[in-house]
Amino acid sequence: MITRLALFFLAALAGGCASAGNVGGGTAACTSDDACGPGGRCLAADWGGASYCALPDGACASGYRWSPTAPFGLRGECVDAGDGGGGGDMRRGDLAMTPSSDLAGSDLASPPSMDLAAAQDLAVPADLAPAGDLAMPIADLAGPRANTGEPCGKSLDCAGTKPSCFANMNGTTWPGGYCSAQCDPANTDPKTGLNRDCPGGHGICVGQNPGQCLTACTGMQGNDPCLRANYLCFSPGGCEPTGLSMCDPTKPGSCGASMTCVRVGDDNVGECTPACDPFKQNCAKLNNQPTACYASDDTGEGLCSNIYTPNGDGQACTFLNDCAAGLGCFQLNQNVGPVCRPFCGGPNNVACNNGKTCAGINGNVPKAVVGCCGA
C-alpha cells in the first residue's frame, strides 16, 4: 500500500528547516487485492491514476465500500456499481454527479407550435432572404453560459463539454452552485497548469480522462485566491467548498484526541489523521504495511503515514514520506533540493547525532516542540 504526501514548502528563517506540508496523511494506495485483506479489492479511483482498497459491504449496490485508507471524499462511501470499479473523478468525491436540473419539462424540451396559415402569411419571400438566414440554434436562445467555478442553478447554466452544476455531493453543499465541465488532463499547459478545456481560461483539470474542471487558485495570501465566499484553495490548487475541510491545520488539537490535522491545501484547510509521536515512532501498521510518524510543519504534531521510500539521512526527497522512520523531508537551503534529516529537540531535548545543529521548523514550530537536525 503506497501513497505520497505532497509538499507545501514554506519559507525558512535563517538557520531553520523548511519542512513539507502534509497532504493525505493516513491515505494509502494499493497495487493488488492481496494488500486489502480478506475479500478486499484494489480498485482504480480515477484520481491521479491511483488505486485504493475497497472492503465487502452488502449495504452497497456494488457490494463494496471504500476503506478508511482511501482519500478523503471516497473513504466510507460505496463504490459506484456502474463505474467498473472506479471511484470519484477527484480527490474529494465523485464529481460525475446527477445535474441539479435537466431538460425535462423546460421550455427547450419541445419546439413551439404555430398556426400553419399564419406561418405562411409571415413567410419571407425566398428572393428577399436566403434560406437558413433566419435559423437560430436553440443554444443561442439560452444566453451566455457560466464559466468554471461560477454560480449556477442547473447544468444548462454552465459552459463546456458535458457541463455540470455542482450543488451537493456526499453531504457537502457547494454554496450557490459551481459550474464544472469535463476535461482532458493532456490539454493542461505544463507552464501555467491551466487546462484549455475549462471554460473561462482559468481552470485546472482534476482526475483522469475525463477529468473535471475546478477554478485555479493559490492561498488567500497568494496572487490568485478563491474569490467566492465559502470557497478555499485545496490541493492540487482548485477552489472548493470550505465545508470539505475537516479541521484547521494551524490550530493544535483541532481534530480532537488521538488525531492530527494535516494540511490539504494552500489555505488553512485540513484532514484528520491518526496522531503519533515523531520521537517514539508509535504508528500502527497500515494494512500490514510499515508506517512512520512525521511532524506537521504547522503545529509540530505527529501524523501517521505509510513510508513511500525509506531514504536515509542526507538523501534527496521529494515527498514527506520519502524518508525513513525518524526523519522528515526538509529544504535546508533555497538553492539546494530537500533532503531527509532526523527529528530533534522536543520535550526531552533530543540531540542531533549527525553533526548538525537542531533548529525549529519554518519559524512556525520551535525546536522545543520538534526540530530538524540540519542547520
C-alpha positions in Angstrom: 0.0 0.0 0.0 1.7 3.2 -1.1 0.8 6.9 -1.4 2.8 10.0 -1.4 2.4 13.2 0.7 2.7 16.2 -1.5 4.8 19.2 -0.3 3.8 22.7 0.6 7.2 24.2 1.2 7.2 27.3 3.4 9.9 29.9 3.5 12.6 29.1 6.0 14.0 31.5 8.5 17.8 31.9 8.6 19.3 28.8 10.1 15.9 27.0 10.1 14.5 24.0 8.4 11.8 24.5 5.8 9.5 21.5 6.1 7.0 19.8 3.9 3.3 20.4 4.4 1.3 17.3 4.5 -1.5 16.1 2.2 -3.4 12.9 2.6 -1.9 11.7 5.8 -3.3 8.2 6.6 -4.2 7.7 2.9 -2.7 4.6 1.3 -2.9 3.4 -2.3 -2.7 -0.2 -3.2 -1.2 -2.3 -6.1 -3.0 -5.6 -5.6 -6.0 -7.2 -3.9 -3.6 -9.0 -1.5 -3.0 -5.7 0.3 -6.7 -5.3 1.1 -7.3 -8.2 3.4 -9.9 -11.0 3.2 -12.4 -10.3 0.5 -11.0 -6.8 -0.2 -10.3 -5.5 -3.7 -7.8 -3.0 -5.0 -9.8 -0.7 -7.3 -9.0 2.3 -9.5 -10.3 5.6 -8.1 -9.9 7.8 -11.1 -7.7 10.2 -9.1 -4.1 10.6 -10.1 -4.1 7.1 -11.5 -4.0 5.5 -8.0 -6.0 2.5 -6.7 -7.3 2.1 -3.2 -8.8 -0.7 -1.1 -12.5 -1.4 -1.1 -14.0 -3.8 1.5 -17.0 -6.0 1.2 -20.3 -4.4 2.3 -23.7 -5.8 1.4 -25.3 -2.4 2.0 -23.7 -1.1 -1.1 -25.2 -1.8 -4.6 -21.7 -2.7 -5.8 -21.0 -4.9 -2.8 -18.0 -2.8 -1.8 -17.3 0.3 0.3 -14.1 2.3 0.1 -11.8 1.5 3.0 -10.7 4.0 5.7 -7.3 4.3 3.9 -8.9 5.7 0.7 -8.7 9.5 0.2 -11.0 11.9 1.9 -14.2 12.0 0.0 -14.0 8.4 -1.0 -13.4 6.7 2.3 -16.5 5.2 3.8 -18.5 5.8 0.5 -20.0 3.0 -1.5 -18.1 2.1 -4.7 -20.2 3.1 -7.7 -21.7 -0.1 -9.1 -21.7 1.4 -12.6 -18.2 2.7 -12.9 -16.3 -0.5 -13.4 -14.5 -0.2 -10.1 -13.6 3.4 -10.4 -14.4 6.0 -7.8 -14.8 9.7 -7.9 -13.3 11.9 -10.6 -11.3 13.8 -8.0 -9.8 13.5 -4.5 -12.9 14.6 -2.6 -15.7 12.6 -4.1 -17.4 11.8 -7.3 -18.0 14.9 -9.5 -19.8 12.9 -12.1 -23.0 13.8 -10.3 -26.5 14.0 -11.5 -27.2 17.5 -12.7 -29.3 19.6 -10.4 -31.8 20.2 -13.2 -32.4 18.6 -16.5 -34.2 19.5 -19.7 -37.4 17.6 -18.8 -40.3 20.0 -18.6 -38.3 23.0 -19.7 -39.2 25.4 -22.4 -36.4 23.9 -24.5 -37.8 20.4 -24.3 -40.0 20.8 -27.3 -40.2 23.3 -30.2 -43.0 25.9 -30.1 -46.0 25.3 -32.3 -47.7 27.9 -34.6 -50.7 28.1 -36.9 -49.6 26.9 -40.4 -51.8 29.5 -42.1 -50.4 32.3 -40.1 -46.9 31.0 -40.8 -47.5 31.2 -44.5 -48.6 34.9 -44.2 -45.4 35.7 -42.2 -43.1 33.8 -44.5 -40.3 36.0 -46.0 -40.2 35.7 -49.8 -37.3 33.5 -50.9 -35.8 36.3 -53.1 -35.5 38.6 -50.0 -33.8 36.3 -47.6 -31.5 33.3 -48.4 -32.7 30.1 -46.9 -31.3 29.5 -43.4 -30.6 33.1 -42.5 -33.5 33.1 -40.0 -32.5 29.9 -38.4 -31.2 30.2 -34.8 -29.6 27.4 -32.8 -31.6 26.7 -29.7 -28.4 27.1 -27.6 -28.2 30.8 -28.7 -31.6 31.4 -27.0 -30.1 30.4 -23.7 -27.7 33.3 -23.5 -24.1 33.2 -22.3 -23.1 30.2 -20.2 -21.2 30.4 -16.9 -17.5 29.6 -16.8 -15.7 27.1 -14.5 -16.4 27.9 -10.8 -19.1 30.4 -11.4 -22.5 30.2 -9.7 -25.3 28.1 -11.3 -28.7 26.7 -10.7 -28.7 23.9 -13.2 -26.3 22.3 -15.6 -27.7 24.2 -18.6 -26.3 27.3 -17.0 -22.7 26.1 -17.5 -20.4 26.2 -20.5 -18.1 23.4 -21.7 -18.2 19.8 -22.6 -20.8 17.8 -20.6 -21.2 20.6 -18.1 -22.4 20.0 -14.5 -23.7 22.3 -11.8 -22.4 21.0 -8.5 -24.9 21.6 -5.8 -24.5 18.8 -3.2 -22.1 15.9 -3.1 -21.6 13.3 -0.4 -23.4 15.6 2.0 -21.3 18.7 1.2 -23.0 21.8 -0.2 -21.4 23.8 -2.9 -22.8 27.2 -2.0 -24.6 29.0 -4.9 -23.8 26.1 -7.2 -20.5 25.6 -9.0 -20.0 25.2 -12.8 -17.7 22.5 -14.0 -17.2 20.6 -17.2 -15.3 17.5 -18.4 -11.7 18.0 -19.4 -8.7 16.0 -20.7 -5.6 16.3 -18.5 -3.4 16.1 -21.7 -4.7 19.6 -22.5 -3.1 21.1 -19.5 -0.4 23.8 -20.1 2.8 22.5 -18.4 3.9 26.1 -17.7 0.7 27.5 -16.2 -1.1 24.4 -15.1 -4.3 25.7 -16.7 -6.4 23.4 -18.9 -7.8 24.7 -22.2 -10.9 22.6 -21.9 -12.1 24.6 -18.9 -14.3 27.5 -19.9 -13.1 30.9 -18.9 -9.4 30.1 -19.3 -8.7 29.9 -15.6 -9.4 26.3 -14.7 -7.4 23.2 -13.7 -8.3 19.6 -14.7 -8.6 17.2 -11.8 -8.7 13.4 -12.3 -8.1 11.1 -15.2 -9.6 11.4 -18.7 -12.2 12.7 -18.4 -11.3 14.9 -15.5 -13.4 17.7 -14.0 -12.6 21.5 -14.1 -12.0 23.5 -11.0 -11.1 27.2 -10.7 -7.4 27.5 -10.3 -6.1 29.2 -7.1 -3.5 30.0 -4.6 -4.0 30.6 -0.9 -5.6 33.8 0.4 -2.1 35.3 0.8 -1.1 34.4 -2.8 -1.7 36.2 -6.1 -4.8 34.2 -7.1 -7.1 33.5 -4.1 -10.5 32.0 -4.3 -12.9 35.0 -4.7 -16.2 33.4 -4.0 -17.4 33.4 -0.4 -17.3 30.0 1.4 -14.7 28.6 -1.0 -11.0 28.0 -0.3 -8.0 26.6 -2.1 -7.5 22.9 -1.8 -4.8 20.6 -3.2 -4.0 20.3 -6.1 -4.8 24.0 -6.5 -8.5 24.3 -7.0 -11.3 26.3 -5.3 -13.7 24.0 -3.4 -16.2 24.5 -0.6 -14.9 25.3 2.9 -17.2 22.6 4.1 -14.8 19.9 2.8 -12.2 20.9 5.4 -12.3 18.8 8.5 -10.1 20.9 10.6 -7.7 23.9 10.8 -4.1 22.7 10.4 -2.7 25.8 12.2 -4.6 25.0 15.4 -3.2 22.2 17.7 -5.9 19.8 18.8 -8.5 20.9 16.1 -9.2 17.2 15.4 -9.7 16.2 19.0 -7.9 13.4 20.9 -5.7 10.9 19.1 -5.9 12.8 15.8 -3.8 15.3 13.9 -4.9 17.9 11.4 -3.0 17.5 8.1 -2.9 20.4 5.7 -4.6 19.6 2.4 -4.3 22.9 0.5 -2.7 26.3 0.2 -5.4 27.8 2.5 -5.9 26.6 6.1 -7.9 23.5 5.2 -7.2 20.1 6.7 -8.0 16.4 7.1 -7.9 14.5 10.3 -5.5 11.5 10.5 -4.2 9.3 13.4 -1.8 11.2 15.7 1.6 9.9 16.9 4.9 10.9 18.5 7.8 11.6 16.0 10.3 10.6 18.7 8.6 7.4 19.7 7.5 6.3 16.2 4.4 4.7 17.6 2.2 4.4 14.5 0.4 1.1 13.9 0.9 -0.7 10.6 -1.5 0.4 7.8 -3.0 -2.7 6.1 0.1 -4.7 7.1 2.4 -2.1 5.6 5.1 -0.2 7.6 4.3 3.3 8.6 6.2 6.2 10.1 5.4 9.3 12.2 6.1 12.6 10.6 5.7 16.1 12.0 3.2 18.7 10.8 5.1 21.9 9.8 2.1 23.9 11.0 2.0 22.7 14.6 4.7 20.1 15.1 2.0 17.5 15.9 2.8 14.0 14.7 0.8 12.3 11.9 0.9 8.7 10.8 1.5 7.8 7.1 2.8 4.9 5.1 6.5 5.0 4.1 6.8 5.5 0.3 10.6 5.4 0.1 12.7 4.8 3.2 15.5 7.3 2.3 18.2 7.9 4.9 19.8 11.0 6.5 21.1 13.4 3.8 19.4 11.6 0.9 17.2 13.6 -1.5 13.5 13.5 -1.0 10.5 15.0 -2.9 7.7 13.9 -0.6 7.4 13.9 3.2 7.2 10.1 3.3 10.2 9.7 1.0 12.1 9.4 4.3 12.6 6.5 6.8 11.0 6.5 10.2 12.5 9.2 12.5 13.4 11.5 9.6 11.5 14.3 7.8 11.9 15.9 4.4 13.3 19.4 4.8 14.6 22.0 2.5 17.7 23.5 4.3 18.7 25.9 1.6 16.6 27.6 -1.1 19.4 26.8 -3.6 19.5 23.1 -2.8 16.7 20.5 -3.0 15.1 18.9 0.0 16.8 16.1 1.9 15.9 13.7 4.7 17.0 14.8 8.2 16.4 13.4 11.7 14.0 15.0 14.1 15.5 16.6 17.2 14.6 18.7 20.2 11.2 18.1 21.6 10.2 17.9 25.3 13.3 15.7 26.0 15.6 17.9 24.0 16.8 15.0 21.8 20.2 15.8 20.4 21.4 15.5 16.8 23.9 12.6 16.2 24.7 13.6 12.6 27.0 16.5 13.4 24.3 19.1 12.5 22.5 21.7 14.7 18.9 21.3 15.8 16.7 24.1 14.5 13.0 24.8 14.6 10.7 24.2 11.6 9.7 27.1 9.3 9.6 29.5 12.2 6.2 28.1 13.0 7.3 25.3 15.3 10.1 25.8 17.9 12.6 23.1 18.4 11.2 22.7 21.9 8.2 21.0 20.2 10.1 19.3 17.4 13.1 20.3 15.3 15.3 19.3 12.4 18.9 18.2 12.5 20.1 20.1 9.5 21.0 23.7 10.3 
